[in-house]
Amino acid sequence: MLRFIYTDELPPEAAAPATAHDLLVAADLYDLERLRLMCERTLWESVLADGVSAALSVLLRVNGRHSCRQLEDLCVGSVAGAWEAATATDEYRELKASCPALLNDILEKVVVSRRRLGSGPPPPSPPSSEKMSASTYRSSDVWRGMHEFTIFGYSGVRRVHSAAGDFISSGTFEVGGHEWRILYYPSGYDDYQSDNVAALLQLVTGPADVSVTKEVAGTFIIGNHHDNLDDGAMVDFFHDFTDDSLENGSIVELAGVDDVKSMHVGRDDSLTTVVVPPPNIAWHLERLMEAATELGSDVTFLLKEGEDDSGASTLSFHAHSLVLSARAPALLKEAQAQAAATSKKTKKKVLWIEGIKAVVFKSLLHFVYTDELPPLDDLVVRATPGSSSVTPATSWTRMAGEQLAAADRYQLVERMRPMCENLLCEMMTPECAAATLEVARRHRRPELKAFCLDYMSSPGVLRAVVATEGYRELSAEALRDMLDHMAAASPLE
């Protein structure tokens, strides 16, 4: 149970029905709804694997638990669909002796099932012989989602991905409990479609239960063009258009997905599945961060907020050393070193953080607790309240660059740093390209630097970049990189 509390997942040994039942009892005792549903699903999967005797065994285990009505109904329906086999088991005899009321429910299901079939009981047959079975259509649950995928510097990107079959992938997004992504082929899906672009919707994480059927429908929107998607886990779409139809050298794809997930189909129409909600541990940890002062905070970070010390205010951020130890050991190490250097012997550490803006440090703590970055727009608004002469693109680039610096400083390089690099690539414009190149050089990020150089080499972009303030502030090393890249891209005849 503690493993679930820390990870939102079950250990491998919980796949055993006996362990799942024990965890189910604990989940009821401590009101852990997701854990309870996961245990119910494990028990139901044992019924699907082992048949009617397992269904009767589960009924004996969960009898009297009002929170398990869904699982109980599933097992009753399973027994009703194989009544003759059920009556021959030891579990049936035990159920008859200890739970007569539950047995009456099963008998009612048997009557309903046989009336629907319009015949008497099927003749008994050994497990290896063929059986007739009936199935019932059940209305489906539908999840809908929308994902916008923007490709900046499209002409340059298309030149880099000039071979048929080269694709650009969007980030993954979730619809219906599964992850999807868009694959975009600037030069066509294959040699037969090299004159067209191609966009595919790919199912990244498929259904774990093969008895669940899925249908997918949706729409790609590119500019003003609309095309329907066919059914399937991967759906392709082809559309002809010219480069003249692209605005500002970028392309935006809007993918709408209807993920239609049908229920289990079995011999009785009561058969379905135990639906477990998606993990929400990040939400709980975010609540822990926001209420840290009331929920066991033992570390306080102090930062100056303002242009200079005379007019600066002090902001405090509370955290938990256990969370920092697991998620940001470099930050905790810096805090411990500062605490050791002070003479105060108090339980609660109060530490000054310098060289980083308060809004950036708060976003770093948000990542440490939730594994996600807060929306960039919100950070920019907090950092520059009121009117500002700085353009939105410049503000976004500066903020993402400062987050990248924070990720480097505290060694959050596996996830936070790539996320910051992706933000800088997504927001690339001629106005901020040179500044982003300087960020890439300063933090030694070769992939980000290569993206900047490719973007600035795109037709019509370099002239706009040269006119920006960021270009005038480029270091000699960055300028040399630009010249070398342009020389390599356009060799002299």
N, C-alpha and C positions, 0 to 999 in steps of 0.2 A: 504493500500500500504506500509506503514511503517513497518507493521508486516512482509510482504514479504521481504522487504529489510533486515531486521534483521535476519529472520529465513529461507528464501528461500521457505516458504510454505504459503498457503492461510488459513485464519481463517475459522471456520465452516460456518459462515454466508455468505461466498462467494459462497456457493452452490446454493443460490438463483439466478435465471437467471438475474434479474434486477441488483443485486449487481455485478455479474460477468461482465455484460455489462459496468457498471460504472468503474470497475477496468480495463477493456479492453481499455476504452478511456484513462485512466491514464497511462496505460502501453505504449500505442502509443505515448502519449505526452512526456514521459520521457525515451522512447526507452528501455523499460524493456522487452526483447524478451521472456525470460522464463515465466514471468508473463502473457504476452499476450497469449502465447500458452496454459498456464494453464486455462485462462479464456475461450479461444476457446473450450478447451476440456470440461469444465463445461457446456457451452452452448450446445455443441453437445450431451452431456449426457442427457440434458433436452429434446432434440429432440428424442433420443432413448427411453426415458421414456414416453413422452407425445404425440408423434406422429406428424402428419403432421401440425396441427395448431401451435405447438411449432416451427417447421421448418420455417413456414411462418413468425412467430413472430421474430425469429432470423434474417431472411433475411431482415426484415424491420429495425432491429437494426443495422446491419453491412453494409447495402447498402452504397456503396461509399468509404468504407475503403479498400484501395488497399492491406493493410497488412493482410486482412482477406479472401483472395481469397480461401484458402483451406477450411475454414469453410463454405464459401458461396457455393462452389462446392458441399460439402457434403449435405447441406440443399436442394440445387436444385435437387440433385439426389434423396433425400428422397421424395420430393414433386412429382417428376416425377413418382415415383413408386406407388403413391396413388393419382392420378390426380383427379378422380371423387370426392373423399372425400375432397380434397383440395379446389375444386371450390365451395364447399358448406359452406366454413368458412368465418367469418367476416374478418379475416386476408387476405384472398385472395382478397376480394373486396377492402380493403385498399391498398394492393399491386398493384392491377390493376389501381387504381386511382393515386398512387404516384410514382410508379416505373415501367413504361411500358417496359423499356429496359430489366430489370431483368426478367419480365414476359415472354418476348420473348425467353430468354435463357432457361427458364423452359419448354416452349413449344417445343423447339428444342430437349430437353432431352426426352420429352414424345414421340416424333416421333421416335427417335432412339430406345427407350426402346420397343415400340410396334413392330417395324420392327424386332427386335431381337427375340421377342416371336413368330412372324409369325402368328399373329391373330389380330382381332379387339380388341376393349376395352373390358375387362371382365365385366360381368353384375354387377350392383351395388348390394351390399349385406350388411346386418347389421353387426356391428362389432363382434357379437357373432357367426356368421356363419363361416363355413370353407372357406378358400380361397386357390387358387392355387398361388404359388409364384415361381419365377425363381431366381436362384443364379448363380453367375459367379465366377470361380476360379481366384484368384489374386496371382501373384507371391509373394513370401515371402521375408522378410528381414531376413538375417542370421547374428547372432553375434557369434563370436568364442572367446574362452578364454582358458587359461591353468593355472592350479594351482598345485604346488608341495607341497606335504604333507610328511614331514620327521618325523619318529618316532625313537628317539634315545633310546638306551638301550633296544632293542627289546625283548631279552630273558627275562629280568626282567619285562618288561611291560606285556608280555604274561603270565608270572606267576601270576602277580597281577590280570589280567583279564582272569582268568582260566575258568570261567563259560560260557557256550554257551549263547549268547545274550548280553554279556558285550561288550561295544564298546568304542572306542576312537574317538572323534570328531575333525576334523580339524577346523581352523578358517573359517569364512564365506568369500566367494569371489563372485564378481559380474560378471555376463555374461548376456547380453541382458536386462539390467535394472532390473534383479532379483538377489537375493542372493542365493547362493548354499553352501553346505558343504559336505565333505566326511565323512562317518561313516565307521570306520574300526573295524571289529570283529576278534580279534586274535584267539579266540577259537570257531569260527563258529557263524552263524546267529541264529541257533536254535539247538535243540538236534539231529535233523536229519542230520545236517551238521557239527557236532562237530569235525570231522576229517579235515575239511577244514577251511581256513580263508575266510572271506567275506568282500567285500568292496561295499558300497552303495553310490550312488550320490543322495543327497536329495535337493529338492527345498524348500528353507526356506521361501521366500516371493513369493507367487503365484501371478498371474495376477489379478489386481483389477477388470478388466472388464471381465465378464464371457463370453462375445460374442467374445473374442479373443481366438483362438485355438492355441495350442502350440505343437510342436514336438521336442523331444530332442534326439540327437545322440552324441556319444562320445567314448572315449577310455581310459581305465585304463592301465597304464604301470607300472609293478612291476619288477624291474631288466630288463631282456631281454624279458619279457613275454608281449604279446599284446592281448587284448580281447576287442571285440566290446560291446558297451552298447545297450540295447534294447531301444525302445521309451518309454517315460513316465516321470512323474515328479520325481519318484524315480526309479533308475535302479540298479539292483544288478549284481554282478560279483563274481564268485567263481573260485578259482584256487588252485591246489595242489602244494606244494613245501616243501622242507625240510629246517630245520634251517641252514644246511650247505651252502645253497645258499645265506644267508644273509651276507653282508660285514660289518665288523667293528661293529657288534652288532646293526646295525640300518637298517631301511627299509624306502625306498623312494617310494611314490606313485605319479605318474604324471597323473592327470586327465585332459583330453582335452574334452571340452564341445562345441558342436554345438547347440546353442539355436535358433531354427527356429521358428520365430513368424509370423504366418499368419495374414492377414488383416481381418477386418470384412467382413462378407458375407451377402448380403441383396438382395432385389428385383431388385436392379440396380447395375451394376458393378462399378459404381462410388463410392459406399459406402465404406468408410475405417474408419480410426480413426485419431484424432489429436495427433500426436506424440510429447510429451513433453520431452526435454532433461533432463538428470539426474541433481540433485542439484549440484551447483558448488560454494556454498558459501565459502567452505574451500579454494578454489583457490583464490577467491577475498580477503579473509582475509590474505592469504599468501602474496599476492601482497601488501596489506596494511602494513604488517610487514616489507617487504623488502624496501618499499619506505616510511618508517615511518617519516623520517626527512622532507620530502616534504608534508606529508599528516597528519598534525595535531598532531605529537608526542609531549607529554608533560612530559614524563619521560625518563631519560637517566640513564642507568646502566653502571658503570665502573668496569672492572675486570682486575686484573694483569695477564699477560700471560708470564710465564717463571718459571724457577726453583727457583730463588731467587729475592729479590727486586732489587739487583744491576743490574742484566741483564734483568729484566722483562720489557715488554712493556705494555702499557695500551690500552685495547680494550673497545669500547663503543657500547652499544646496545640500540636502541631507541624503545619506546613502547607507548601505549595509556592507560591512567588510566581507561578509561571507559571499555576497553577490559579486563584489569586486574581485575577490580571490578567484572565483570561478570564471568570470567573464572578462576582467581587465586587470590581470596581475601586475602589469607595468604601472598602472595608475595607483594600485594599492601599495606597490613597492615605493613609489615616490612619496605617498602619504606617510608610510611607516618611517622612511628616512627622515622626513621633516619632523615627525613626532619624536624620534629618538634624539634629534638635535635640540629640542626644547627641554626646559627644566620642569615643565608641568607634568605631574603624575596623576592625570585624571583618566577615568575610564573612557570618556568620549573624546575622540580626537577632533581638534579644530585646526584646519589646515588652510593656508593661503595658496592659491593657484595664480600664477602670473604668466603673462605672455599668451593669453587666450581670452577671447570675448566671452562674457557670461552666456549669451545666447548660444554660442557654439559649444560651450562646455555642457549646457543643459541638453543640447541635441546629442552630445556624446553619451551622457548618462542615459538618455532615452534609448539609444542604441544598445548600451550595455544591458539594460533591463529587458528590452523587447526584441532585440535583433533586427530592428527596423529604424530607419531615419524618419524624423517628423517631416511633414510637407515643407518643401523649401520656401514656398510663398509665405508661410506663417513665420518662418525664421527671419526672412527679409523684412517683413512688416515690423517685427519686434526690434530688429537691429536698426531700422531707419524709420522711426515713427514720424508721422506727418509728411509734408511734401519734401521731395528730395530732387536735386538737380541730376542725380545719377539715373541712368536709364534702367529699366527692369532687367535687361539682359546682363548689364554690368553688375548689378546688385546680386543677381543669381550666381553669376560666375565667381564673384568675390566670396560669397557665402559657401559655395561648394568647395572652393579652393581652401578656405579656412577649415572646413570640416576634414578635408584631405590632410591638411597639416596636423590636425588633432589626432587623426587616425594613425599617422606616422609617429607622432610623439609618444602615443601610448600603445604602440605596436598592435593596433587592431587591423592587421593587414590581410587577414583571410577573407573578410566579408565587408567591413565598413570601407576600407580603402578602395576596393573595386566598385562599390556602390557610388562613392564620390566621383571616381573617374567616369563612370557611366553618366552621372548627372552632368558633368562638364562636357562630355561628348554630345549628349542630347540637346544641350542649350547652345551649342556652337553657332555663332554668327560672325560675320566679318568684324563687327565691333569688338568682340571679346576674344577672337581667335589668338591674337598675339599674346594677350595676357594669359590665356590658358596654356600656350606653348611655354611661357616662362614658368608657370606653375609646374608643368611636366618636367622641365629641366631641373628646377630647384629640388624637386622631390624624387628625381631619378626614376620617372615612370616611362619606360620606353614605348609601351603600347599607346599611352595617351599622347606622347610626342609624335609618334608616327601618324596618329589620327589627325592631329593638328596640321602637320606638314602636308598630308594628303588633301585636307580640306582647303588649305590656303593655296594649293597648287591648282585648284579647280578653276576653269575658265570664268573670268569675271569677278572672282573673289579676291585675288591678290591685289588688284588696284584699290579695292575698298579697304583691305587690311592695311595697306601702306599709309592710308590717310588717317588712321586712328591714333589716339594717344598711346595705346598699348604698344603699337609698333615702334613709336619713338622711344619708348622706355625699355625696349628689348636689350638684353645683355649681348655682348659681343659673341659669346658662345652660341646663343640662340640664333643670332643673325647668320652666323657661319653655318649652322645646321640648315637654315632656310635655303641659303645659296647652294649648299651641297645637294640638297634634295631636288631643287629645281634643275640643277645641272644634270643630275642623274635621270630625272624624268624627261628632259628635253635635250639629249646629247647633240652636240654640234655635228653637222654633216661634214 
